[in-house]
Amino acid sequence: MHKPGEIRVLALGIVRQGDRVFISEGYDPVKQQTFYRALGGGVEFGETSLEALQREFQEELQAEIKNIKYLNCQENLFTFNGQPGHEILFVYECDFADPKFYQIEEITFMEKKRKKRALWVECDRFRSGELRLVPEQFFKYLS
């Protein structure tokens, strides 16, 4: 994850098609809870959040993104795996450049040494509380 006491800066991209969103699945072993969050990752020194977003989609999914629109910057305080976390999130809306990604139901990818999956999920599953979206402030981007 990250060093205790560190504030992480992330760039996250929301990809939607109709009433579904392409989202990354995670699991908190302490809470024994599955959660979902937008794709993206850490901003590296000397890189803009936009460059980080494009790099992360390329590294994780081998996907180019287009129609990138900045939405917001927000702060996220949370607990994961029993440890406190603090993030500054640059939130973007974007589309896949290659239409094949809209036909794929899910993709397995590696994030560092962890195997993860990204998948299309109907937004109503988050709105109903069936699935957990993090951070909760992201609900406003699903309407």
Protein Blocks (a to p, Z undefined) as FASTA:
>chain_A
ZZehiacddddddddehjaccddddddfklopacdddedddddehiafklmmmmmmmmmn
opacehiacfbdcdddddeehiacdddddddddddfblklmmpmbdcddehjaccddddd
dfklmmnomaccddfklmmmmZZ
